[in-house]
Amino acid sequence: MSQPLYLIRATRRCATHPPGSLLWFTGPRSSIARGWRAVSGAHRPEHYSGTV
């Protein structure tokens, strides 16, 4: 079974992403880095292969 996939949004500035940046994150929700937050209800369908 594949890892859950979350759309995450930067909540503060970091070295590589301004606030509001969106990324797909694969893995357990508990391991999302500080400064990032999962966008509620945004799960990538299995057949989706694009990027944000």
PDB file of N, CA, C and O in Angstrom:
ATOM      1  N   MET A   1       0.842  -1.196   0.000  1.00  0.00           N
ATOM      2  CA  MET A   1       0.000   0.000   0.000  1.00  0.00           C
ATOM      3  C   MET A   1       0.880   1.250   0.000  1.00  0.00           C
ATOM      4  O   MET A   1       1.907   1.292   0.678  1.00  0.00           O
ATOM      5  N   SER A   2       0.483   2.247  -0.748  1.00  0.00           N
ATOM      6  CA  SER A   2       1.305   3.451  -0.859  1.00  0.00           C
ATOM      7  C   SER A   2       1.106   4.377   0.338  1.00  0.00           C
ATOM      8  O   SER A   2       0.113   4.291   1.061  1.00  0.00           O
ATOM      9  N   GLN A   3       2.062   5.246   0.521  1.00  0.00           N
ATOM     10  CA  GLN A   3       1.992   6.234   1.594  1.00  0.00           C
ATOM     11  C   GLN A   3       0.883   7.234   1.298  1.00  0.00           C
ATOM     12  O   GLN A   3       0.586   7.495   0.132  1.00  0.00           O
ATOM     13  N   PRO A   4       0.261   7.801   2.341  1.00  0.00           N
ATOM     14  CA  PRO A   4      -0.711   8.863   2.091  1.00  0.00           C
ATOM     15  C   PRO A   4      -0.011  10.084   1.492  1.00  0.00           C
ATOM     16  O   PRO A   4       1.169  10.321   1.752  1.00  0.00           O
ATOM     17  N   LEU A   5      -0.723  10.831   0.714  1.00  0.00           N
ATOM     18  CA  LEU A   5      -0.155  11.992   0.045  1.00  0.00           C
ATOM     19  C   LEU A   5      -0.960  13.217   0.444  1.00  0.00           C
ATOM     20  O   LEU A   5      -2.186  13.223   0.329  1.00  0.00           O
ATOM     21  N   TYR A   6      -0.285  14.239   0.906  1.00  0.00           N
ATOM     22  CA  TYR A   6      -0.944  15.458   1.360  1.00  0.00           C
ATOM     23  C   TYR A   6      -0.435  16.643   0.561  1.00  0.00           C
ATOM     24  O   TYR A   6       0.732  16.692   0.170  1.00  0.00           O
ATOM     25  N   LEU A   7      -1.320  17.593   0.324  1.00  0.00           N
ATOM     26  CA  LEU A   7      -0.901  18.878  -0.226  1.00  0.00           C
ATOM     27  C   LEU A   7      -0.563  19.736   0.981  1.00  0.00           C
ATOM     28  O   LEU A   7      -1.408  19.939   1.852  1.00  0.00           O
ATOM     29  N   ILE A   8       0.662  20.243   1.044  1.00  0.00           N
ATOM     30  CA  ILE A   8       1.066  21.049   2.193  1.00  0.00           C
ATOM     31  C   ILE A   8       1.381  22.474   1.749  1.00  0.00           C
ATOM     32  O   ILE A   8       1.799  22.708   0.616  1.00  0.00           O
ATOM     33  N   ARG A   9       1.173  23.418   2.663  1.00  0.00           N
ATOM     34  CA  ARG A   9       1.389  24.843   2.393  1.00  0.00           C
ATOM     35  C   ARG A   9       2.387  25.394   3.404  1.00  0.00           C
ATOM     36  O   ARG A   9       2.301  25.101   4.597  1.00  0.00           O
ATOM     37  N   ALA A  10       3.330  26.192   2.922  1.00  0.00           N
ATOM     38  CA  ALA A  10       4.294  26.832   3.818  1.00  0.00           C
ATOM     39  C   ALA A  10       3.586  27.919   4.620  1.00  0.00           C
ATOM     40  O   ALA A  10       2.872  28.748   4.056  1.00  0.00           O
ATOM     41  N   THR A  11       3.787  27.912   5.935  1.00  0.00           N
ATOM     42  CA  THR A  11       3.155  28.920   6.781  1.00  0.00           C
ATOM     43  C   THR A  11       4.134  30.008   7.199  1.00  0.00           C
ATOM     44  O   THR A  11       3.734  31.014   7.786  1.00  0.00           O
ATOM     45  N   ARG A  12       5.403  29.814   6.901  1.00  0.00           N
ATOM     46  CA  ARG A  12       6.413  30.836   7.189  1.00  0.00           C
ATOM     47  C   ARG A  12       7.541  30.696   6.177  1.00  0.00           C
ATOM     48  O   ARG A  12       7.662  29.675   5.500  1.00  0.00           O
ATOM     49  N   ARG A  13       8.352  31.718   6.085  1.00  0.00           N
ATOM     50  CA  ARG A  13       9.434  31.699   5.110  1.00  0.00           C
ATOM     51  C   ARG A  13      10.535  30.726   5.525  1.00  0.00           C
ATOM     52  O   ARG A  13      10.896  30.644   6.699  1.00  0.00           O
ATOM     53  N   CYS A  14      11.056  29.999   4.558  1.00  0.00           N
ATOM     54  CA  CYS A  14      12.243  29.180   4.798  1.00  0.00           C
ATOM     55  C   CYS A  14      13.245  29.499   3.692  1.00  0.00           C
ATOM     56  O   CYS A  14      12.994  30.370   2.858  1.00  0.00           O
ATOM     57  N   ALA A  15      14.355  28.813   3.681  1.00  0.00           N
ATOM     58  CA  ALA A  15      15.421  29.122   2.731  1.00  0.00           C
ATOM     59  C   ALA A  15      14.998  28.944   1.274  1.00  0.00           C
ATOM     60  O   ALA A  15      15.512  29.632   0.392  1.00  0.00           O
ATOM     61  N   THR A  16      14.074  28.032   1.017  1.00  0.00           N
ATOM     62  CA  THR A  16      13.754  27.705  -0.369  1.00  0.00           C
ATOM     63  C   THR A  16      12.327  28.010  -0.803  1.00  0.00           C
ATOM     64  O   THR A  16      12.044  28.026  -2.000  1.00  0.00           O
ATOM     65  N   HIS A  17      11.421  28.253   0.144  1.00  0.00           N
ATOM     66  CA  HIS A  17      10.018  28.464  -0.215  1.00  0.00           C
ATOM     67  C   HIS A  17       9.418  29.657   0.515  1.00  0.00           C
ATOM     68  O   HIS A  17       9.522  29.740   1.738  1.00  0.00           O
ATOM     69  N   PRO A  18       8.790  30.586  -0.208  1.00  0.00           N
ATOM     70  CA  PRO A  18       8.094  31.692   0.443  1.00  0.00           C
ATOM     71  C   PRO A  18       6.798  31.202   1.080  1.00  0.00           C
ATOM     72  O   PRO A  18       6.303  30.136   0.714  1.00  0.00           O
ATOM     73  N   PRO A  19       6.234  31.959   2.030  1.00  0.00           N
ATOM     74  CA  PRO A  19       4.962  31.566   2.632  1.00  0.00           C
ATOM     75  C   PRO A  19       3.887  31.386   1.565  1.00  0.00           C
ATOM     76  O   PRO A  19       3.821  32.155   0.605  1.00  0.00           O
ATOM     77  N   GLY A  20       3.066  30.392   1.734  1.00  0.00           N
ATOM     78  CA  GLY A  20       2.001  30.132   0.766  1.00  0.00           C
ATOM     79  C   GLY A  20       2.390  29.144  -0.315  1.00  0.00           C
ATOM     80  O   GLY A  20       1.543  28.742  -1.113  1.00  0.00           O
ATOM     81  N   SER A  21       3.670  28.737  -0.359  1.00  0.00           N
ATOM     82  CA  SER A  21       4.092  27.740  -1.347  1.00  0.00           C
ATOM     83  C   SER A  21       3.361  26.427  -1.103  1.00  0.00           C
ATOM     84  O   SER A  21       3.087  26.061   0.040  1.00  0.00           O
ATOM     85  N   LEU A  22       3.048  25.724  -2.187  1.00  0.00           N
ATOM     86  CA  LEU A  22       2.367  24.441  -2.080  1.00  0.00           C
ATOM     87  C   LEU A  22       3.264  23.321  -2.583  1.00  0.00           C
ATOM     88  O   LEU A  22       3.942  23.474  -3.599  1.00  0.00           O
ATOM     89  N   LEU A  23       3.271  22.202  -1.879  1.00  0.00           N
ATOM     90  CA  LEU A  23       4.037  21.025  -2.285  1.00  0.00           C
ATOM     91  C   LEU A  23       3.228  19.777  -1.988  1.00  0.00           C
ATOM     92  O   LEU A  23       2.390  19.773  -1.086  1.00  0.00           O
ATOM     93  N   TRP A  24       3.477  18.717  -2.743  1.00  0.00           N
ATOM     94  CA  TRP A  24       2.899  17.413  -2.401  1.00  0.00           C
ATOM     95  C   TRP A  24       3.855  16.753  -1.429  1.00  0.00           C
ATOM     96  O   TRP A  24       5.065  16.744  -1.656  1.00  0.00           O
ATOM     97  N   PHE A  25       3.322  16.199  -0.345  1.00  0.00           N
ATOM     98  CA  PHE A  25       4.127  15.531   0.673  1.00  0.00           C
ATOM     99  C   PHE A  25       3.665  14.089   0.809  1.00  0.00           C
ATOM    100  O   PHE A  25       2.475  13.828   0.985  1.00  0.00           O
ATOM    101  N   THR A  26       4.597  13.159   0.730  1.00  0.00           N
ATOM    102  CA  THR A  26       4.280  11.742   0.888  1.00  0.00           C
ATOM    103  C   THR A  26       4.845  11.255   2.207  1.00  0.00           C
ATOM    104  O   THR A  26       6.030  11.438   2.485  1.00  0.00           O
ATOM    105  N   GLY A  27       4.014  10.644   3.008  1.00  0.00           N
ATOM    106  CA  GLY A  27       4.472  10.109   4.283  1.00  0.00           C
ATOM    107  C   GLY A  27       3.453  10.364   5.369  1.00  0.00           C
ATOM    108  O   GLY A  27       2.384  10.914   5.104  1.00  0.00           O
ATOM    109  N   PRO A  28       3.772   9.970   6.589  1.00  0.00           N
ATOM    110  CA  PRO A  28       2.822  10.177   7.687  1.00  0.00           C
ATOM    111  C   PRO A  28       2.628  11.659   7.990  1.00  0.00           C
ATOM    112  O   PRO A  28       3.577  12.442   7.957  1.00  0.00           O
ATOM    113  N   ARG A  29       1.402  12.024   8.282  1.00  0.00           N
ATOM    114  CA  ARG A  29       1.076  13.423   8.540  1.00  0.00           C
ATOM    115  C   ARG A  29       1.894  13.982   9.706  1.00  0.00           C
ATOM    116  O   ARG A  29       2.219  15.169   9.730  1.00  0.00           O
ATOM    117  N   SER A  30       2.221  13.128  10.664  1.00  0.00           N
ATOM    118  CA  SER A  30       2.959  13.578  11.847  1.00  0.00           C
ATOM    119  C   SER A  30       4.391  14.012  11.534  1.00  0.00           C
ATOM    120  O   SER A  30       5.024  14.684  12.348  1.00  0.00           O
ATOM    121  N   SER A  31       4.907  13.633  10.361  1.00  0.00           N
ATOM    122  CA  SER A  31       6.290  13.994  10.036  1.00  0.00           C
ATOM    123  C   SER A  31       6.398  15.220   9.128  1.00  0.00           C
ATOM    124  O   SER A  31       7.483  15.533   8.639  1.00  0.00           O
ATOM    125  N   ILE A  32       5.289  15.910   8.901  1.00  0.00           N
ATOM    126  CA  ILE A  32       5.351  17.169   8.139  1.00  0.00           C
ATOM    127  C   ILE A  32       6.172  18.167   8.958  1.00  0.00           C
ATOM    128  O   ILE A  32       5.940  18.335  10.155  1.00  0.00           O
ATOM    129  N   ALA A  33       7.119  18.817   8.314  1.00  0.00           N
ATOM    130  CA  ALA A  33       8.042  19.713   9.010  1.00  0.00           C
ATOM    131  C   ALA A  33       7.329  20.913   9.617  1.00  0.00           C
ATOM    132  O   ALA A  33       6.268  21.329   9.151  1.00  0.00           O
ATOM    133  N   ARG A  34       7.935  21.460  10.666  1.00  0.00           N
ATOM    134  CA  ARG A  34       7.415  22.703  11.230  1.00  0.00           C
ATOM    135  C   ARG A  34       7.493  23.791  10.168  1.00  0.00           C
ATOM    136  O   ARG A  34       8.431  23.823   9.370  1.00  0.00           O
ATOM    137  N   GLY A  35       6.514  24.673  10.159  1.00  0.00           N
ATOM    138  CA  GLY A  35       6.482  25.705   9.143  1.00  0.00           C
ATOM    139  C   GLY A  35       5.673  25.304   7.924  1.00  0.00           C
ATOM    140  O   GLY A  35       5.499  26.097   6.999  1.00  0.00           O
ATOM    141  N   TRP A  36       5.178  24.074   7.920  1.00  0.00           N
ATOM    142  CA  TRP A  36       4.319  23.575   6.852  1.00  0.00           C
ATOM    143  C   TRP A  36       3.046  23.029   7.479  1.00  0.00           C
ATOM    144  O   TRP A  36       3.065  22.513   8.596  1.00  0.00           O
ATOM    145  N   ARG A  37       1.939  23.146   6.750  1.00  0.00           N
ATOM    146  CA  ARG A  37       0.677  22.626   7.255  1.00  0.00           C
ATOM    147  C   ARG A  37      -0.064  21.933   6.135  1.00  0.00           C
ATOM    148  O   ARG A  37      -0.090  22.425   5.007  1.00  0.00           O
ATOM    149  N   ALA A  38      -0.667  20.797   6.434  1.00  0.00           N
ATOM    150  CA  ALA A  38      -1.436  20.079   5.419  1.00  0.00           C
ATOM    151  C   ALA A  38      -2.677  20.884   5.064  1.00  0.00           C
ATOM    152  O   ALA A  38      -3.347  21.420   5.947  1.00  0.00           O
ATOM    153  N   VAL A  39      -2.984  20.969   3.780  1.00  0.00           N
ATOM    154  CA  VAL A  39      -4.204  21.620   3.317  1.00  0.00           C
ATOM    155  C   VAL A  39      -5.319  20.591   3.483  1.00  0.00           C
ATOM    156  O   VAL A  39      -5.258  19.508   2.901  1.00  0.00           O
ATOM    157  N   SER A  40      -6.325  20.922   4.266  1.00  0.00           N
ATOM    158  CA  SER A  40      -7.361  19.938   4.591  1.00  0.00           C
ATOM    159  C   SER A  40      -8.109  19.457   3.359  1.00  0.00           C
ATOM    160  O   SER A  40      -8.480  20.241   2.485  1.00  0.00           O
ATOM    161  N   GLY A  41      -8.317  18.173   3.314  1.00  0.00           N
ATOM    162  CA  GLY A  41      -9.100  17.576   2.238  1.00  0.00           C
ATOM    163  C   GLY A  41      -8.386  17.440   0.906  1.00  0.00           C
ATOM    164  O   GLY A  41      -8.996  17.017  -0.077  1.00  0.00           O
ATOM    165  N   ALA A  42      -7.107  17.787   0.850  1.00  0.00           N
ATOM    166  CA  ALA A  42      -6.388  17.707  -0.426  1.00  0.00           C
ATOM    167  C   ALA A  42      -5.564  16.430  -0.483  1.00  0.00           C
ATOM    168  O   ALA A  42      -4.433  16.397   0.001  1.00  0.00           O
ATOM    169  N   HIS A  43      -6.112  15.406  -1.059  1.00  0.00           N
ATOM    170  CA  HIS A  43      -5.390  14.151  -1.256  1.00  0.00           C
ATOM    171  C   HIS A  43      -5.297  13.895  -2.749  1.00  0.00           C
ATOM    172  O   HIS A  43      -6.289  14.012  -3.469  1.00  0.00           O
ATOM    173  N   ARG A  44      -4.124  13.551  -3.206  1.00  0.00           N
ATOM    174  CA  ARG A  44      -3.915  13.325  -4.629  1.00  0.00           C
ATOM    175  C   ARG A  44      -4.496  11.976  -5.026  1.00  0.00           C
ATOM    176  O   ARG A  44      -4.203  10.969  -4.382  1.00  0.00           O
ATOM    177  N   PRO A  45      -5.310  11.935  -6.069  1.00  0.00           N
ATOM    178  CA  PRO A  45      -5.814  10.641  -6.531  1.00  0.00           C
ATOM    179  C   PRO A  45      -4.677   9.766  -7.059  1.00  0.00           C
ATOM    180  O   PRO A  45      -3.658  10.277  -7.523  1.00  0.00           O
ATOM    181  N   GLU A  46      -4.855   8.462  -6.986  1.00  0.00           N
ATOM    182  CA  GLU A  46      -3.802   7.521  -7.384  1.00  0.00           C
ATOM    183  C   GLU A  46      -3.316   7.716  -8.822  1.00  0.00           C
ATOM    184  O   GLU A  46      -2.131   7.537  -9.105  1.00  0.00           O
ATOM    185  N   HIS A  47      -4.215   8.077  -9.722  1.00  0.00           N
ATOM    186  CA  HIS A  47      -3.843   8.184 -11.131  1.00  0.00           C
ATOM    187  C   HIS A  47      -3.217   9.529 -11.491  1.00  0.00           C
ATOM    188  O   HIS A  47      -2.780   9.721 -12.626  1.00  0.00           O
ATOM    189  N   TYR A  48      -3.168  10.449 -10.550  1.00  0.00           N
ATOM    190  CA  TYR A  48      -2.643  11.785 -10.834  1.00  0.00           C
ATOM    191  C   TYR A  48      -1.121  11.744 -10.909  1.00  0.00           C
ATOM    192  O   TYR A  48      -0.474  11.160 -10.039  1.00  0.00           O
ATOM    193  N   SER A  49      -0.545  12.359 -11.939  1.00  0.00           N
ATOM    194  CA  SER A  49       0.908  12.313 -12.062  1.00  0.00           C
ATOM    195  C   SER A  49       1.537  13.688 -12.272  1.00  0.00           C
ATOM    196  O   SER A  49       2.741  13.788 -12.510  1.00  0.00           O
ATOM    197  N   GLY A  50       0.736  14.746 -12.187  1.00  0.00           N
ATOM    198  CA  GLY A  50       1.254  16.097 -12.402  1.00  0.00           C
ATOM    199  C   GLY A  50       1.814  16.706 -11.135  1.00  0.00           C
ATOM    200  O   GLY A  50       1.921  16.035 -10.109  1.00  0.00           O
ATOM    201  N   THR A  51       2.169  17.968 -11.205  1.00  0.00           N
ATOM    202  CA  THR A  51       2.657  18.705 -10.045  1.00  0.00           C
ATOM    203  C   THR A  51       1.784  19.931  -9.855  1.00  0.00           C
ATOM    204  O   THR A  51       0.993  20.298 -10.724  1.00  0.00           O
ATOM    205  N   VAL A  52       1.945  20.545  -8.712  1.00  0.00           N
ATOM    206  CA  VAL A  52       1.131  21.733  -8.402  1.00  0.00           C
ATOM    207  C   VAL A  52       1.598  22.902  -9.243  1.00  0.00           C
ATOM    208  O   VAL A  52       1.047  23.998  -9.138  1.00  0.00           O
TER     209      VAL A  52
END
